[in-house]
Amino acid sequence: MSYRELATRPVLAWSAVTAAGRLPVAMAPLALVFLVRERPGGYSLGAVLAAAYVLGEIAAAPVLGMRLNAARARPQLAAGLGVGAAGFTGLGLLPTAHPAVLAVLAVLAGAAPAAVPGGLRALLTALVPERAVTQAMSMESMLTFGIWAAAPALVTGLALGVAPAAPLLLMGGLMAVSVAGLRALPPGWHQEAGEGGGSTRRALLRAWPVYVLGAAGLTLLALAELILPALLEQRGIGIGWAGALLAGFSVGAAVGAFLYGLRGRWPGPLALQSLVLVLAVAAGVALVALLPSVPGIAVALTAAGLLQAPASLARNLALRELLPPSALAAGYSVMYAAVGAGYAASGGLAGGLLKVAAPSTAILWGVGLTVLLALVGAAGERRLVRRRRDGDGAEGDRPEPGRSEPGRSEAGGSEAARSGPGTCDGDRSDGDRSDGDRSGGDRRAGGGARGDGADARPSRSRSQGAGSETDPEAAGAVSDPDPGAADAAVRNVRR
């Protein structure tokens, strides 16, 4: 399926709602810094507010994601976006409030809509046919990277050109618009009957290797973004190159997402794809730490971005295969929290390492941590897939619910019940007790309904409609079948 087939009214409406809902999320950390930078200790306070916002997201995403009702998720998504819009608007209207008040509003703005990205992703995959899921998720990835690339410039322009609170007020307005846009989307997505909270929690816990790989992938992004300015200073390169180099990373990621979506399925299992791509991105980030010139760093970062988006897509597709439909939004929300935690942990690690090591060394240590996380996640996912495959095989060997041993059918049973005691005996003889099997057809003379024709009847009842045999009783006469035919019928029953 091509990208052109995604140009439907529901998908376009979904894209508009997603852009309006995610742009505030991408703008938030930098906007919070600009909001208070002119106050005493403004940059430190801004960092604290940004951290409070991110912690609210990480803590609330899995909790709220698990509470989403798959069949009627729209009201819950609207409530989260509405509260988030109120939080951003409050920050914009109260820039001089006490730091504790600002911190509470920041946590509220981050926590309330934390399940929305996962819910919207689950909704997107329900809007398109199964064969178009890869293209739809690639389109989402391109949209996301475009939003994150535009957000810093938009925040800087509004904060410096209009007012420090202007970005927050715009963010509140955008989230309010996304609430209204939800009316153009379906109320929810498919939920399988019998799926409950306990089974959802167990499914989410079993998918932990995918979350570990997600955290590993975002660790690399944090290393590239947070340590790059210090690395450029170490190399004697102007720090102004940092923005252009990171823009190259984002452009490469958008291109990588587009290329990954050109094929519905790439060679190899999704777990292997994700591992190989994460390790390749790690190699690109390691090259950034080792190369001495701007062109080399630019090529390495762009190549890393080119592979970063497909790695993320492979993880999300693997998660979709592991979880039941009703748990998808919760799974995506847990993934959202995991990658946020990976980003935050990598930022803390980078800050600590920069105090005791050169920026290039700090990047290499971070790459080593990423490789370790990726290998742990890949090993766990491989074990999970093998266990699931073995479980499916065991399920295939069990009789279907409502059926007894092979050779017994409901049709045969009902015929036996209608034919009287003799035929019931024949029904019992489907297995090892068949008269034909015990005597090779010599008991036919005992005659009538207890002959091999009755024993073979269950086999005919399963193949009725083929027109290959006729029932002697239905014809009004009892036949005396050939012993060889009776033996063949018994063997068929046993199979």
N, C-alpha and C positions, 0 to 999 in steps of 0.2 A: 504494500500500500504506500502511496506517495503522500508527501506533506499536503499536497493540494486538496486531498480528500478530507483533511482536518478543517477546512474552511467551511464549517457549518455554523448555523446560528447559535446552537448551544455551546460549542467550543469557543466561538468568538466572545460570547457573553461571559463564559468562564474566564477567558484571558483578561477581559476588562476588569472583572471583579478581583482577580488575582493581582493584577498590576496595582489597583487602588489599595488593596489590602497589604501588599508586601513592600511597597515603596516606603511607607512609614517605618517598617521594621528595619529596612536597610539604612534609613536616614538616622535612626534613633541614637546610636552611641555618639556619633560626631555632633549631632544637634544638641545633645545634652551638655557636651563640653562647651560649645559656643554659647549656650544659654547662660552659663554662670562664669564665663572666663574673666569678666570684668570685675567680679567680686574679689575680695581678699582671699587668697588661696584658691582662686577660681579653677585653675587647671586640676588641682588635686580633688576639689569637690566634683568637678565634671567627671573625672575618672571614677570616683565613688558612685556617682549617679549612673554612669554607664554600666558599672559592674552590678549595681542593684537591678538594673533593667535586665541584663543578661541572666542573672541568677533567678529572677522571676520567671523568665522563659523556660530555663532548664528545669526548675522545680515543678512548674505547672503543666508542661507539655505532656508528660506521660500520664499524670493524674486526670487531666481533663480529656485527653485522647481516649482513655479507657472508658470514660463515661458517655462518649458520643453514641447516640442511637442511630445505627446505620440506616434504618428505614425513615427516620424523621430527624435528620441531623441539621437541617437548615435553621430552625429556631435556635439551636444551641450555638451554631456558628455566628448567627446574627447577634446573639447576646454577648459573645466574646468580643466581637468587633465593636459593638456599641460601647462596652465598658472600656475597651482600649482607646476608642476615640475620646471618651470622657477624660481618661487619664492624660493623654497628650494635650488635650485642650486645657485642662487644669494646669499643666506645666507651663503652657504658653501664656496663660492669664496670670500666673503667680510666680514670675521669675525671681522676685525678691523674697519669697516666703522662706521660712526656717528650713535649713537643710533636711531636717527629719521629715517635714511635710513633703518636700521635693522627692526624697527617697521613697516615701510611701507611694506617691503618685507614679514614680518610675517603675516600682515593682508592679503596681496595678496595671500600668500600660504594657508591661512585658508579659505578665502572667495571664491576663484575661484572654487575649487572642492566641495563646500559645498553641492550642490544638487546631487552629484554623488552617495552617499549611498542610498538615496531614489530612484533615477532612476534605480540603479542596482537591488534594491529589487523588484521594480515593474517589471523589466525585468525578474527576476527569476521566479516570480509567473506566468508570461506569457509563460515560457519555459516548465512548467510541467502541467499535467492535474489537474483539479479542486480537485480531491480526494487526490492529493499529495501535496497540498499547505502547510498543517501543517508540513509535513516532510521536505519540502524544506526550510521553514523558521526556523525550528529547526536546520537543517544542517547549515544554515547561522549563527545562533546564536552560534553554537559550533565553527565554523570557526572564528567568531569575538572574542570570549573569548580566543581562542588559540592565536590569533594575539596579543591581549592585554596582555596576560601572557608572551609572548616571547619578546615584545618590550623593556621593561626596561633593561633586561639583554643584549640585542643586542646593545642598545645605550651605556650602561656603558662599555661594552667590547671594542667597537670601539673608544669611546671618550678617554678612558684611555690607551688603547693598541695601537692605531694607531695615531689619531689626533683629537682634539676637533671638527674639521669641518667634519670629516669623516662620521658621521651619517647623516648630512644634504646632503652631496653629494650622499650617497647611497639612501636617500629618493627621491631626484630629479630623479635619475636613475630609481628607481622602478616605479614612476609615469609615466615616459616616456614609460617604458615597458607596463604599463597598457593601455596607449593610443594605442599602436600597437595591443595589444590583443583584443581591442574592435572590430576589423575587423572580429573576429571569432564569434561575437554575432549578433543577428537580429538587424535591424535598429530601432526597437521600439516595442510597444505593442499595444493592441487593444484600439481603441477610439470609443465610441458610437457616432452615427450621431446626430448632433444638440447640442452637448455639447459645451458651450462657456465659455469665461473667467468669465463672471458674475455668471453663475451657479456654476462654480468651486469654486469661492471665497465664495459664500454662503454655499456650502457644507463644505468647510474647516472651516468656522466660526461655523457652527452647531456642528462640532465635537470637540469643545473645551474641553468637559469633559475628553476625551481620552488623550488630551495633558496634562491636569492637573494631571491625574493618572501617566503619563509618568514622569513628573517632580518629583512627589512624590517618584517614584521608584528609580530614580537616586540620590535623596537627601540621601537616605539610603546608597548607595554606597559611596558617598562622605564622609559621617560621618565615615564609616568603614575605608576608606583609609586615611583620613586626621587627624583624632583624635587618631587613634590606637597607633602611637608611643608615644604620650603624655600619653595615658592611661597606656601603659606598664610601663612607668617611674613612674607613680603614684602607680602602683601595686608593684614596686620594681623588675620588670622583665626586663631582658636584651632587649634593643631596637632591637637587631639583630633578634629577633623572628618576627618582623613585616613583613619582606618579606615572611617568610614561612607561616605565618598565612594568609596573603593576597593571596598567591598562593593556599592555601586550599580553599579560597573563590572562586577563578577562576575555580579550578578543580570541585568544587561542582556545579558551574553554568553550566559548560560544560556537566556534567552528568545530571543535571536537564533538559537541553535542549534536550538531547538525549532521556530521558525517556518521556518527553512530546510529542515528535514526534512519539513514538511507537504506539500511538492511533491517528486516524484521527480526533476524536471528543471526548472531555471529558464531563462528566455530567455537566449540568448547563449552563446558558447563559455566554457568554464570559465576559460581564461586571461583573458578580458576581465572576467568576473565578479570574479575575484580582484583584478585591477588596480583596477577601479572601487571595490571595497569597501575595499581598503587605502588608496586616496586619500581616501575618505570618512572612514575612521578617522583619518587624518592631519589632516583638516580639523577633526574633533572635538577632537583633542588640541591643535591650534593655538588653538582657541577657549578651551580651559582656560587657556592662557597669557595670553589677552587679556581674559577676563571678570573683573570685579572682585569679584563677590559669590558667596556660597556657593550660592544657588539656580542661578545660571547655570552655575557649575562643575559642580554635580551633574547638571544636564540634559545638558551637553556630555559628561561622562564616561560617563553611562549610555547616551547615544546611540552613543558610540564603542564601548562594550562590546557593544551590540546588533548592531553591524556587524563587530566583531572575530571573533566565532565563525564567521559565514558566510564571512568571508574565509579563515579557516583551513581550513574544510571544503572550499571550492572548490579551494584549493591541494592538499589531500590527494586529492580526486577527480581533479584534473588529473594528479597524479603516478601515480595508479592507471591512468589511461588510457595513460600513456607507457611504463610498465614491464611486462615479462612477469610472469606470476603468481609464478614462483620468485624474482623479484628484489624483490617488494613489501616483504617484511620488511626487507631491506637498504635499500631506498629510504626507507621510513618511519624507519629508524634514522639514515640520513644527514640526513633532514629534522629529526629530533630534535636531532642535533648542530648543524645549521645554525641552528636557532632559539635553541638554547642559546648558541651563539657570538654571535648577534645581540644577545641579552639582555646577555651579559657585555660585549661591545664598547660597547653603548649605556651600560651602567653606568659603564665607564671614561671614556667621552666626557662623560657628565654630571658625573662628579666633577671632571674637568679644566676643563670650562666654568664650573662654579660658582665656581672660584677667580678667574676673570677677568671674569665676566659675571653679571648678575642671573638669578635662576631662570627668569623668564619668557623672557628672551633665550636661555637654555640650551635650553629646551623648543623654541623656534622653530628654533634651529640643528639640533636633533635631528630635528625634523619635515622640515627641508630635506634632511637626509641620508637619511631614510626615503623621501622622494619620489624622490630620485636612484636609490636601490637598486631601488625599485619599477619605475621606467621602464626601467632596465637589464635587470631580470629579465623584464619584459613584452616588450621588444624581442627578447631571446634566445628566449623561449618562442614568440613569433609565428614567428620564423625556423625554429625546431625543428618546429613543427606544419606549416608550409608544406613543409619538406623531407620530412617524413614522408608528407604527402599526395602529393607528387610521386613519392616512392618507391613508394607503394602503386599509383599510376597506372601506373608503369613495370612493376611486377610483374604488373598485370592484362593488359598487352599481350604478355607472354611466353607461349609455349606451356607447357602444364602438363607437369610431369616425366613421362617415359614416353610422351609423344605427339610425333609428328612434325608435318609441316606440316598446315595445315588441309586437310580433304578426305581424309586418310588415317586409317583406323581399324583397330584390331586385328581387329575382326570381318571387315572387308573384306580385310585381309591374309591372314587364315587361309583365307578362301574362295578367294582367288586361289591360295594354295599348293595347295589341294586340287584346283583345276580344271586344273592343268597350266600349261605355258609360255605358252599363249595368254592365259590369264587373268592371269598375272603381268604380261604386257605391258599388259593393261587396267588393272591396279593402278597401274603406273607412269604411266599416262596420266591420273591424277586431276587433275594440274595442267595445264600448257600442252601436254603431249604427248598429249592424248586424241585417239583416232582420229576421234571425232565432231567434235571441234573443228577438226581439220586438214582434214577432207574433207566436213564437213556431212552425214555419213551415206552418202556415195557409195561407201564401201568395204565396205558391208554384203555385197555380192556375194561378197567374199573369204571371207565367211561364217563361220558357226559361232561358235566361242567367241571370236573376235577382233572381233566386232561391237560396236556401241554398247551392247548390253545388258550386256556384261561391263564396259565402261568405267563404266557407271552403277552397278555393283553396290556399291562402297563407300558411296555415298550411301544405298542401301537398307539396308545393314548397320547404319547408325546409327539408322535409323528403324524397325528391325525391331520387331515387336510392335504397331505402329500398325495393321497389317493393310491398309495402303493399296496394297501391291504384292505380287506373287508372283514367285518366282524361276523363270524358265523351266526351268533345269536341274533344279530340285527337282521340277518337274512331269513331267520325263522327255522334254521336247521343247525345241528351240531355236526361239525366236520371232524374228520379223523386226520389231522395233519401229519405230514411226514416227520419222522423222528429227527432227521438232519436239520430240517427247518426249525424245529422246536429248540434244538441245541443252539443253533445260530441266534435265535431270539433271546435265549437266556444269556448268551455271551454279550449281546448288545446291551441287555439290561445291566449287566455287571459293569460294562464300560461307563 
